């Protein structure tokens, strides 16, 4: 890197379906903000998606849609290395090497695997070894920082453990020991039913959609039965929680007072939310519509990003191969 003070950031997103407000506020927008003063490596985790054996055609479509959404949201492929995970085979080689120093007990303690099995996913080796591949994703590029939610912090701890073990076994500082970047201020984004917004709960508000269906979806957000004339508690309202994500502090406070003052139905609050949502993603919808017309351009962006990613991963692997005796 040109400046030692610049931190390299690594983050990935699975192509698991339509991206929604939870993805945007929880991962996408923070990731895009980091472009300004960090060296960012962002990838679409199609290898990780295979643990749930998606339909091949559907997987390809979802990878394309994630690429479209990130580029339309403002990802700059000149500034940020943006690529498909499966276009960097060096990561799989590193994952195998790491798996040979990874204690089984370390993986058995990972709560993500237990949670997914409890939810009915079929146990397979890919699901069990997911943290090792995630570690390879992080370590291959010499990443310093890994933005994650609290539920993924354990996987970064596994990565740190494996990097420290490798460095201790083979000597020196061959692998950068990364730090988790936990964004404590990111609130849980509620879905239309009040639960955490998630595709598995079928309660999402998509980033892209036609105006009438999206207005209908927002107008369907679950609220209580407080009469129009009565004061309402904004801090217990899903509509207000979503509105705060889009509005300025002044606009948020003005709507708060409308809640507390009474005389406003939830329908009015939902309309205000829809207007904010629709305007916020106006530029995104326009950009995405243009990108859809140029699929070759999107593919070129991913391929160019993969070349840059492979160059960085290749430097790491050259040292690792030498250390373990493969050269």
C-alpha positions, -999 to +999 in steps of 0.1 A: +000+000+000+012+035-006+007+048+029+012+027+060-016+047+078-042+035+053-061+005+066-072-023+043-109-033+049-124-066+038-161-074+036-183-098+018-220-103+012-238-135+003-260-135-028-289-149-008-317-130-024-331-095-029-312-068-010-334-048+014-332-020+039-316-042+066-287-050+042-284-014+031-283+003+065-265-026+082-238-033+056-240-015+023-240+022+034-214+018+061-192-001+035-196+026+009-187+053+035-154+035+042-143+040+005-133+076+013-104+069+035-097+031+035-084+006+010-115-015+005-119-051-008-155-061-012-166-094-026-198-113-035-196-146-015-208-171-040-187-200-026-203-194+008-237-195-008-231-231-019-235-243+017-272-240+011-271-255-024-290-229-044-302-234-079-273-227-103-293-203-125-307-186-094-272-182-079-259-165-111-289-142-111-284-133-075-247-126-080-256-102-108-282-085-087-259-079-058-233-064-082-260-041-097-272-030-063-237-021-050-227-002-082-260+016-083-256+026-046-223+043-053-196+017-051-166+031-070-147+003-088-117+026-094-113+032-056-126-001-043-116-037-053-150-053-061-151-089-072-167-123-072-153-146-045-150-176-068-128-156-092-099-158-067-088-195-065-059-185-042-085-182-014-094-219-016-057-229-015-052-208+017-084-222+032-070-258+028-037-247+044-055-231+073-078-261+077-047-282+084-038-261+115-074-255+126-085-276+156-119-293+152-129-280+186-125-244+174-152-250+147-174-270+170-177-240+193-189-217+165-225-207+174-234-198+137-232-235+127-253-246+157-279-219+150-282-229+113-286-265+122-312-256+148-331-237+120-333-269+099-303-265+075-288-298+065-254-302+082-226-304+056-189-300+058-191-266+040-214-252+066-192-266+094-159-253+078-175-219+068-153-200+094-121-214+078-131-202+043-141-168+059-107-167+075-090-173+041-111-145+026-098-121+052-062-132+055-055-136+017-056-099+012-037-088+043-069-072+057-066-050+088-102-044+095-133-065+090-167-047+095-191-072+110-222-074+131-220-088+166-233-121+153-203-125+131-176-113+156-168-149+166-158-157+130-133-129+130-120-142+164-115-176+146-096-158+119-074-141+144-068-174+162-057-191+129-035-163+119-017-163+153-014-201+152+001-200+117+025-172+125+036-190+157+041-224+139+060-210+108+076-180+124+074-143+116+044-122+108+034-140+076-003-133+081-018-100+092-039-105+124-071-085+116-094-066+140-132-067+139-149-034+132-181-035+151-206-007+143-223-004+177-246+024+165-264+004+138-299-003+151-319-034+142-339-025+111-375-037+116-395-054+089-431-048+080-442-072+108-420-056+135-394-084+136-358-079+124-359-074+087-349-106+071-356-126+039-362-156+061-390-138+078-405-126+044-409-091+059-384-071+038-386-037+021-365-040-011-342-013-023-356-015-058-393-019-067-422-004-086-438+026-069-473+012-063-462-021-048-436-005-026-462+021-013-486-008-006-459-026+013-449+003+035-486+011+042-489-025+054-463-020+082-477-034+115-488-008+141-509-008+172-545+002+174-541+036+191-569+060+179-560+088+156-567+115+182-546+099+210-509+106+216-486+078+204-452+065+215-428+070+186-401+048+203-425+018+202-434+023+165-419+004+136-428+032+112-409+058+132-379+035+136-377+032+098-383+070+093-354+079+115-330+060+092-339+084+063-347+117+080-326+145+093-325+151+131-348+180+127-373+161+106-372+132+131-379+155+160-408+172+141-424+138+135-418+128+171-438+158+183-466+149+159-467+114+175-467+129+211-493+156+203-520+133+190-543+139+161-521+120+136-530+085+123-504+059+115-514+062+078-500+097+077-467+086+093-465+057+068-470+082+039-442+103+052-420+072+055-428+062+019-419+097+006-385+096+023-378+061+011-388+068-024-368+100-027-337+084-010-334+057-035-344+078-066-308+080-078-302+043-070-332+033-092-320+055-121-284+041-119-296+006-116-319+009-146-289+021-167-266-007-154-292-033-163-288-022-199-250-029-199-245-064-184-211-066-201-199-035-182-209-051-148-191-083-157-160-063-167-161-045-133-161-079-115-134-093-137-111-063-132-117-064-095-108-101-095-075-094-112-066-068-085-077-092-058-057-121-072-026-099-073-029-092-036-038-128-027-009-141-049+016-121-028+002-136+004+002-172-011+038-169-023+049-163+013+026-190+027+037-217+001+073-210+009+067-212+047+048-245+046+072-262+021+051-262-011+079-244-029 
